[in-house]
Amino acid sequence: MWRYEKRLQYPVKISQPNPKMAQFIMSQYGGPDGEMGAAMRYLSQRYAMPYDVAKASLTDIGTEELAHLEIVAAIVHQLTRNLTPQEIEDSGFGPYYIDHTTGIWPQAAGGVPFNACEFQSKGDPITDLFEDLAAEQKARSTYDNILRVVKDPEVCDPIRYLRAREVVHFQRFGETLRHVQDQLNSKNFYAFNPAFDPGRRTKNSGNS
């Protein structure tokens, strides 16, 4: 259960529309490493996570990714407000405009629509957490790329905030992974599974 507050997690106040810039940033709404995929990934993975600490991390971060999705949508919306037909044509925003006007719709910067195949929920704690660590780094890299090409300080400010949160999430997932690895057993394994490989002896397998 969530409690929705009618405010953005971080303010977005963009005065100058720029539809070309919006096309770059919308990738973090519904692109392969965007916030929609992140929220779906973590809020799906939590059900198969056998440890409360890890389940809490997935729930917390997945919920925050929903807030980040809202921030990205606000950025794209403010960058595409009150466009003239000439601005739409000159910026290359025309194909998106024809299909969606200026509504928010999940797609990558290249126009590929969001697909659930872009995130994984494997059901194995170690596998899922490594997926999450990689996802946070890919999102951070995407925000790095956006900051390389976007120069408007009103846009860069919330983008830098989102990038910083990806770094924090990566650190939290690293801590969660170490906690889970300390619980190694037949439901949670890395490189071996005691239930499948009873003859193997390691310090974490429970054999002496």
ChimeraX attribute file (.defattr): number of C-alpha atoms within 10 A of each C-alpha:
attribute: neighborCount
match mode: 1-to-1
recipient: residues
	/A:1	3
	/A:2	5
	/A:3	5
	/A:4	7
	/A:5	8
	/A:6	6
	/A:7	10
	/A:8	12
	/A:9	14
	/A:10	15
	/A:11	13
	/A:12	17
	/A:13	14
	/A:14	17
	/A:15	11
	/A:16	13
	/A:17	18
	/A:18	20
	/A:19	26
	/A:20	16
	/A:21	22
	/A:22	22
	/A:23	22
	/A:24	18
	/A:25	28
	/A:26	25
	/A:27	27
	/A:28	27
	/A:29	27
	/A:30	28
	/A:31	25
	/A:32	26
	/A:33	24
	/A:34	31
	/A:35	27
	/A:36	26
	/A:37	26
	/A:38	30
	/A:39	22
	/A:40	19
	/A:41	24
	/A:42	26
	/A:43	19
	/A:44	19
	/A:45	23
	/A:46	22
	/A:47	13
	/A:48	14
	/A:49	22
	/A:50	15
	/A:51	15
	/A:52	11
	/A:53	13
	/A:54	22
	/A:55	19
	/A:56	14
	/A:57	19
	/A:58	27
	/A:59	19
	/A:60	14
	/A:61	21
	/A:62	25
	/A:63	17
	/A:64	18
	/A:65	26
	/A:66	16
	/A:67	20
	/A:68	26
	/A:69	21
	/A:70	19
	/A:71	23
	/A:72	25
	/A:73	22
	/A:74	18
	/A:75	23
	/A:76	26
	/A:77	18
	/A:78	20
	/A:79	24
	/A:80	26
	/A:81	14
	/A:82	10
	/A:83	13
	/A:84	10
	/A:85	11
	/A:86	9
	/A:87	17
	/A:88	19
	/A:89	13
	/A:90	12
	/A:91	13
	/A:92	13
	/A:93	21
	/A:94	17
	/A:95	12
	/A:96	16
	/A:97	16
	/A:98	10
	/A:99	10
	/A:100	11
	/A:101	13
	/A:102	18
	/A:103	13
	/A:104	16
	/A:105	16
	/A:106	20
	/A:107	21
	/A:108	21
	/A:109	19
	/A:110	11
	/A:111	15
	/A:112	13
	/A:113	14
	/A:114	19
	/A:115	14
	/A:116	11
	/A:117	9
	/A:118	16
	/A:119	21
	/A:120	19
	/A:121	21
	/A:122	15
	/A:123	17
	/A:124	16
	/A:125	25
	/A:126	22
	/A:127	16
	/A:128	21
	/A:129	23
	/A:130	13
	/A:131	18
	/A:132	25
	/A:133	19
	/A:134	15
	/A:135	23
	/A:136	24
	/A:137	17
	/A:138	16
	/A:139	22
	/A:140	22
	/A:141	15
	/A:142	21
	/A:143	24
	/A:144	14
	/A:145	13
	/A:146	20
	/A:147	19
	/A:148	10
	/A:149	11
	/A:150	15
	/A:151	11
	/A:152	13
	/A:153	11
	/A:154	14
	/A:155	24
	/A:156	17
	/A:157	15
	/A:158	20
	/A:159	23
	/A:160	16
	/A:161	15
	/A:162	22
	/A:163	19
	/A:164	13
	/A:165	18
	/A:166	23
	/A:167	15
	/A:168	14
	/A:169	23
	/A:170	18
	/A:171	14
	/A:172	16
	/A:173	22
	/A:174	16
	/A:175	13
	/A:176	21
	/A:177	20
	/A:178	11
	/A:179	14
	/A:180	22
	/A:181	15
	/A:182	11
	/A:183	14
	/A:184	18
	/A:185	17
	/A:186	13
	/A:187	15
	/A:188	21
	/A:189	20
	/A:190	12
	/A:191	5
	/A:192	17
	/A:193	16
	/A:194	20
	/A:195	12
	/A:196	9
	/A:197	11
	/A:198	11
	/A:199	9
	/A:200	11
	/A:201	13
	/A:202	11
	/A:203	7
	/A:204	14
	/A:205	19
	/A:206	10
	/A:207	11
	/A:208	7
